[in-house]
Structures are given as C-alpha cells and as structure tokens.
Amino acid sequence: MLLSRVADSLYWGARYLERAEDTARIVRSYTELVIDLPTSALSTWEPLLAVAGGSSAVFRAQAEQDEALLPIGEVPIVRHLVADQHNPGSICSSVDAARENLRTTREIIPREAWQTVNDLYLYVGSNAAGGVERRSRARFLGHLIGECQQLDGVMTTVMNRDEAYELWRLGQSIERADMTTRVVGVRAAALLGAGQQHAADGSITDIHDDVQWMGLLRSVSALQMYQRATRGPIDGRAAVRFLLLDPTFPRSVASCATRIREALGRLPRSRRTMPVIDELERVLAVAAAGGEDGASLDAAMEDVQAMLSAINDVVHEAFVHSSM
C-alpha cells in the first residue's frame, strides 16, 4: 500500500527529472543548430521559450526590457531555461524539485537511484553557470543527460515492478509526451508554415530546411531512429508523423500513450482512469490526420496537451487524494 504522499512524490519526481532531461536535450540541439546555420537563416532564440511553455512578452516584462520588438539574446534565454531558480521549469528548479520529492521516498526507490539523484543535484548546483556559457554548455548538458539516463537504467533494471514503479513510469511518460508535443507544435509547425509560404509566393525553399529538421529531430533524440525507419531524405510531414505516431520509438507521443495505458492498467482504480487514455489516443489520431499545415498542427498539439493535462488531473484525483 502506498500513501498518497508517496504516490505524489514518485509521480512528480519522475516528471521533474524528465523535464530537466528534455529541456537539456532541446537547449543542446538548438545550440548545435545555431552553430551549423548562418545568422541569416536563424537569428533568434525565442523558439526555445515557446517550446518550454514560456511567452516572449512575459519574459520581456520580467526582464524589464524596453525594446519589445527586438529579439531576445542567447544568454538571457539559456540562463532562464538552465539556471534560473525563479523559473519553475528551468533545469535547476526541476532537479531541485525532483530531489525534494524523491528524498521522502528513499525507502521505496533503489538506493542507487537516490544516490544518482543526489549526485545530479550536487552537480547542477555547482555547475549550472557552465550550462549558460556556450563554451561549456555541451559538457554540462551532456553530463546531466547522462546522469538521467543512468537513473533510468537503475530504475529499469533494479526496481520491483510494483505500484511505485508504475507511478514512476506514468509520470515520466506523461512529461515526455508533453515535451514532444511542444517540440512538434512550435518548431515543426513553424517549419511547415515557412514551407507553405515559400510555395504560395513562388520563392525557393530555404536550403537550410533539412538542417533545421535534423535539429528538430535531434532535440528529442530521434534523428537516427527516424533515418532508420524511413531510409530516405528528411520529409517534414513524415518527421511529424514519426514523432506523433511511430509505436516503436519510445519518445513518440503514441509510444508514450501506450506506456501510460500500461501503467494505468496495472494501478488500482483502472475503471476510473482508463477512459481518459482512450480519449487521448482518439485526439492524437485526429491531430495526426489533420495537422498537415503549420497552423492546424499547432492547434492540434494544443488539443493533445489539453488531454495530457486531463490525464494528470485524473491521476491526481485517483492516487493523491486517497491512499492506494
């Protein structure tokens, strides 16, 4: 039997760590993309704010910037996403919150897992500034991703397949699906929209589009697996379908939905929780079928994110308001 407090801590501990890892992947891939492209092809870092769920206008207001029409620079945005303790979605804040949640579950999770989380917390606390500076950013983000992968390996190979493990996997899968939809809804939608604009006005498609699609796929560690699955040049719509629907890629939204279904099916009160995953899969199918252009894809991803939020509410109601 798990107390509601323990269930909540496991669920959110997994979500916060997945959030930190996914944010690190996105910042790392965007930095590589900026290095690969000329400044004329990519001149703003503001898409990172949108992927992370932030608003450029809000960010400017918080930073007290008067030049509302000027692009926000690299350092303020990267600092906001990596090291800003006042941003609850930053890497530092996410790792802090994950450690605080998992500190109360040390009798549940494997000892090696807690040691990995604690080591990660100490590393991020001492080296976050290095994640902001471009010259040391790749080393910091790569170390953080490696520690998260090590933790995932510990949980997968050592932890009992009980209710605690299913809650961990549930939180991880919901957060991962949410981040994938954000990448698709912001960056893929923008690239599809730009391609449509080129076709409408008769201009030549940007020769750097392939590089940008590669950067998008790298942001969710999908490039190599996409290339294995398609065996051809990158096609924007095929990449979107891969990230949304491919059942064999563990970071696709469909694959995450399958893991959410499996976890909910192995937890108590499945009659209460399963209908919401049925609805998620229905909304995802509609979104994938209708998201052929940038604007509709963005709107479709908002629908999928709303369903993920609904799943979070159902999980909270089922497992946090009462003991399992």
N, C-alpha and C positions, 0 to 999 in steps of 0.2 A: 504494500500500500504506500503510495506517495502522497505526502501532504501537498496541499495546493501551493504552498510557498515554494516547495522544492520543485514541483512541476513548472511553475512560472519561471524559476531561476534557470532551470535547464533549457527551457524553450528560448528564453531571451538571451542566455549565454551563447547559445548556438547562433542566434540571429545576429548578435553584435559581432561575433568573430567572423561570420560570413560577410557581414557588411564591411568590416575592416579589410578583409582579403580582397573582396570585389572592388572596393574603392582603390586599393593599391594596384590592381591589375589595370583599371581604367586610366589612372594617372600615369602609370608606366607606359602603356601603349600610346597614349596621347603625346607624351613627351617624345617617344620614338618617332611618331608621325610628324611632329613639328620639325624634328631634325631632318627627316627624309624629304620633306616638301620645301619648295621655295616660299619665301614670305608672301609672294603674290598669290599663292594658292591657298594658304591657310594663315590668317593673320590674327585670330582671336582664340582665347582660351575659355570663352564663356560657355561653349557647349558642355564643358566639364561641370559647370554649376547646374545646368539643366539636367544632366544625367544623374547627378547626385540629389536631385529633387529641390534645388535651390533656384531662386529668382535673381536675375541680374539687377533688377530695380531694388529689391530688398537688400542685396549685397552692397550696392552703391550707397543706399541710405545708411546702412550700418557702418560702412567705411567713411561716411561723411564726405563722399566725393561730389564735387560740384559739376564736373564735366560729364553730365549724364549721357551724352551721345558718344563719348569716346570709349573704345574697347578697354575692358579691364585687363591689366597686365598679368603676366605669368605668375610672378611671385605672390601677389595677394591671393589669387585663386588657389594656387597649390598650398599655400600656408593654411588657408581656410579649410581645405579638404584633408590635409595631412596633420597639422599640428595645432589647430585652433581648439582650445579646451572649451570655448564658448559655443562651438558648433557641435551639437549632439550627434551629427552624422560624420564627423571627422574620424580619421584613423585613431588618433589619440583618445578621443572620447569613447569610441566604440570598444577599444581594447580595455580602457578603464572600466567601462560598464560591464563588459564580459567577465573580467576578473572579479568584480564585486559580486556579480550574480553567482559565479561558479565557486567563489570562496565558501558559500554556505552549503555547497553540495559535495564537499570533499569526501564525505563518507559514501557517496553514490558513484562518482566518476572514478576511473582508474587513477592511481597515484601518479603515474607517468603523465597523464593528461593534465593534472593540476600543475605539475612541475613545468610542463611546456607552456601553459598559460601564464604562469608566474614569470618564467624566463622572458616570454614575449612582452609582458607588461614592463619589466625592468629595461628591456632593450629599447622599446618605444619611448619610454620616459627619458632615457639618456641620449637618444639619437634622433629624436623627431626633427630637430633643426636640420639634420643632414638630409632628411627627406624633402626639404623645401629647396635647398640648393641643387641646381641641376647637375653639378659635377659629382655629387654623392647620392643623388636621388635613386638611381638604379640599384645601387648597393643596398640602400635602406629598404626600398620596396621589395627587392628580391629576397632579402633576409626575412622580412615579415611574411611574404607569401610562403616561403619555405617552412617557416615555423607553423603556419596554419595548416599546411599540408601534412607536416609531421603529426600535429594534433589529430587531424582527420584520420591518419593511419593508425594512431593509437586507439582512437575510439572504435574504429572499424575492426581491428584485429584483437582487441583485448576485452572490450566491454560486453557484458551479458546482453543478449537480445531480449530485453525486458521492456517495461513501460518507460523507464528512464531513457533508454536508448532510442525508443521510438519518438519520444518528445524531442530529443536532440535532433534526430533526423528530420522531424517535422519542421522545427524552427529553421534549420539550415536550408531546407528545400524551399520554403516559402520566401525566405530572404533572397535566395539565389534566383528564383523565378522572377521576383520583383525587379532585381537589378538587370536581368536580361531584357525584360520588357522596357526598362528605362533606356537601355542602350539602343534597342530597336526603335522605340518611339521618338527618340531625339536624333540620334546620328543617322540611322538608316533612313528615317523619314526625310531628313534634310537632304541626304544624297539622292534619294528618289525624286524629291521635289526639284532639285537642281537639274537632274537629267531630263525631267519633263519640260522644264523651262527652256533648256537647250533645244529640245525637239520642237517646241512651239515657235520659237523665234528663228529657227533655222541655223543657229550657231553650232559650232563644232563642240562636241562633248569634251569636257575637261580631260586632258591627257593624264591628269593625276588621279582620276576617279578610282582606278584599280588600286593605287597605293592607299587611298582613303578607305576603300572597302577592306583591304587587308588589315589596316589599322583597327577598323571596327571589329573584325573577327578576332584579332589578337586581344582586344580588350576583354573578351570573355574566353580567352584561350581556345578559340575554335578554328583558327586558320588551318592548321594541319589536318584536323579531322574533317573539315569541310572539303579540303582538297582531296582527301582520300575518298570521300563519299561521292564527289562529282567528277573527278578526273578530267577537269577542263578549266578554262579561264573563269575568273570570278564573274558571276552574274548577280546583280543586286537583288532581284526578286528571288532567285534561288538561295542566296545567302539568308534572306529574311525567312524563307520557308524552313531552312535548316535550323536557324536559331529558335524558331517557334515550334516546329512540329517533328523534328527528327527524333525518333524514340530511342536511338542508340547513343546519342550524345548527351552526357549527363548534365550539361548546363542548358540544354534546350528547355523551353517552358513546358512542352509536352512531357519530357522526361521527369522534370520536377513535379508535375502534376501526378504522374504515376507513383512517384515516391511518397507524395503527400497522401494519395489514396491508400497505399500500402500501410503507411504509418497510422492513419486514422482507423483503418480496418483492424489493426492489432491493438488499438487502445480501447478502453471502455467507452460506452455510450455511442457506438458507431452509428446507430439508427438516427441519432441527433446530428451527427457531424457529416455523414456521407452525402446527403443531398447537396451540400454546398460545393463539394468537389465535382459532382455531376454537372452543376451549373457552370463551374469554371471551365470544364472541358467543352461544354457547349459554346460558351462565349469565345473560347480560344479558337474553336473550329470556324466560327463566324468571322472572327477577326482575321484569321489567316486567309480565308477565302475573299474577303472584301478589301484587304489592305494593299491594293495594287498601286496606289499613288501616295505621295508623302503625307498629304493632309488626312486622308482616310486611315492611313496606317497609324499616325499619331493618335487619332481619336480612338481607334481600335485598341491600342495599347493602354489607353486610359480606362477602357472598359475592363480589360484583363486585370489591371492594377486594382480597380474597384472590387473585383471578385476576390483577389488575394487579400485585400483588406477585410472583406466579409468573412473569409476563412479565418483570419486572425481573430475576428470578433467571436466567431463560433468556438474556436479553440479556447479563448479566454473564458467564455461562458461555461464550457463543458469541463474544463480541467483546473481552472484557477478559482472559480467561485466555490468549489467544493473539493474535498479530497477524492483521490482516485481509488 
